[in-house]
Amino acid sequence: MKRPERSRKSPAIATPIKRRSLVSRLRRAGARVVAWASDPQLAPVLVVGFTIAHAVLWTAILTQVKAAQDVHFDVAEAYAWGRSSCSAMASIRRCRAGLRVPGSASSR
């Protein structure tokens, strides 16, 4: 009995699925990107897509990194002073003494 001949049109159906190694997949992906970059019509799309992906990725990374940091003491103090009942024009002694500044929101 003869073996059935494999069709050249659809080798994926006729042959068992072979698992490619990670290195092989990376090489194929790199070759595909190089082919796209050398194509005059696809090169601008590749550059714009890479730029957008780069910006989104680094925005997400830096947002996570900065979110884990504490607020600096001086920044917190400046924010608290800005939110207090003392206005920016009032003297520090009056604010520390608890005296209200005429015309401020809390003295009305």
C-alpha positions as CSV (number, residue, x, y, z in Angstrom):
1,M,0.0,0.0,0.0
2,K,1.4,3.4,-1.0
3,R,1.3,6.5,1.2
4,P,-1.0,9.2,0.0
5,E,0.9,12.1,-1.5
6,R,0.8,15.4,0.4
7,S,-0.7,18.3,-1.3
8,R,1.6,21.3,-1.9
9,K,-1.2,23.8,-1.7
10,S,-2.1,23.2,1.9
11,P,0.8,21.8,3.8
12,A,-0.7,22.8,7.2
13,I,-3.6,20.4,6.7
14,A,-1.4,17.5,5.4
15,T,1.4,17.7,7.9
16,P,1.1,17.6,11.7
17,I,1.4,20.9,13.5
18,K,5.0,21.6,14.5
19,R,5.7,23.9,17.4
20,R,8.1,26.5,16.5
21,S,10.7,27.7,19.1
22,L,10.5,31.1,20.6
23,V,13.7,32.2,18.8
24,S,12.2,31.1,15.5
25,R,9.0,33.1,16.2
26,L,11.0,36.2,17.2
27,R,13.1,36.0,14.1
28,R,10.0,35.7,11.9
29,A,8.4,38.7,13.7
30,G,11.6,40.7,13.3
31,A,11.8,39.9,9.6
32,R,8.1,40.9,9.2
33,V,8.8,44.3,10.9
34,V,11.8,44.9,8.7
35,A,9.7,44.1,5.6
36,W,7.0,46.5,6.7
37,A,9.6,49.2,7.5
38,S,11.1,48.9,4.0
39,D,7.7,49.2,2.3
40,P,7.1,52.8,1.3
41,Q,3.3,52.6,2.0
42,L,3.5,50.8,5.4
43,A,6.6,52.6,6.8
44,P,4.7,55.8,7.9
45,V,2.0,53.6,9.5
46,L,4.6,51.6,11.4
47,V,6.3,54.8,12.7
48,V,3.1,56.4,13.8
49,G,1.9,53.1,15.4
50,F,5.2,52.6,17.2
51,T,5.1,56.2,18.5
52,I,1.6,55.9,19.8
53,A,2.3,52.5,21.5
54,H,5.5,53.9,23.0
55,A,3.7,57.0,24.4
56,V,0.9,54.9,25.9
57,L,3.2,52.3,27.4
58,W,5.5,54.8,29.0
59,T,2.6,56.9,30.3
60,A,1.2,53.8,32.0
61,I,4.5,52.8,33.4
62,L,5.4,56.3,34.8
63,T,1.9,56.7,36.2
64,Q,2.3,53.6,38.2
65,V,5.7,54.5,39.4
66,K,4.7,58.0,40.4
67,A,1.5,56.8,42.1
68,A,3.6,54.8,44.5
69,Q,5.6,57.8,45.7
70,D,4.7,59.8,48.8
71,V,3.8,63.5,48.6
72,H,6.7,65.7,49.6
73,F,6.3,67.5,52.9
74,D,6.8,70.9,51.4
75,V,4.2,70.3,48.7
76,A,1.7,69.1,51.3
77,E,2.3,72.1,53.5
78,A,1.9,74.5,50.6
79,Y,-1.3,72.9,49.7
80,A,-2.6,73.1,53.3
81,W,-1.7,76.8,53.6
82,G,-3.4,77.5,50.3
83,R,-6.6,75.8,51.5
84,S,-6.6,77.4,55.0
85,S,-8.7,80.4,56.0
86,C,-5.7,82.7,55.8
87,S,-5.2,84.4,52.5
88,A,-1.9,84.5,50.7
89,M,-1.5,88.2,51.6
90,A,-2.0,87.7,55.4
91,S,1.0,87.6,57.7
92,I,2.2,84.3,59.0
93,R,1.8,85.5,62.6
94,R,-1.9,86.3,62.1
95,C,-2.5,82.9,60.5
96,R,-0.7,81.0,63.2
97,A,-2.6,83.0,65.9
98,G,-5.9,81.9,64.4
99,L,-7.0,85.4,63.5
100,R,-9.4,85.6,60.6
101,V,-8.5,87.8,57.6
102,P,-11.2,90.2,56.7
103,G,-12.8,89.3,53.4
104,S,-11.7,85.7,53.4
105,A,-14.3,83.0,52.7
106,S,-14.3,81.6,56.3
107,S,-14.8,85.0,58.0
108,R,-18.2,85.7,56.3
